Amino acid sequence: MVEDKTNKMRESLSLMSLSSFSYALSYFILQGCFAAIAGIVLGVGMINDSRVFPDDPTLNPIIFGAASLCFGLAQIPYCMALSTLFSDTKLAN
């Protein structure tokens, strides 16, 4: 989002009558897809692995994948809020 701010992407999209809600929703959906992929990979990758989850190697990885998904989805608004503090991409990196 910081890079979009330096490129003035939001202003150019508003010229094409795109609302700021649509812009934020598209960013949230795109990043939500990445969070979903990470949650699925972490959850499915550890199913039936008794070294990581010795108590219940079938159910605990699914819970861990769901928790990873929720954590990833919770980080998106946090990053959106932090992006308002930076005006330059060099500062954000």
Secondary structure, DSSP 4 states (H G I P E B T S, - for coil): -HHHHHTTHHHHHHHTT--HHHHHHHHHHHHHHHHHHHHHHHHHHTTT-TTT-SS-TTHHHHHHHHHHHHHHHHHHHHHHHHGGG-SSHHHH-
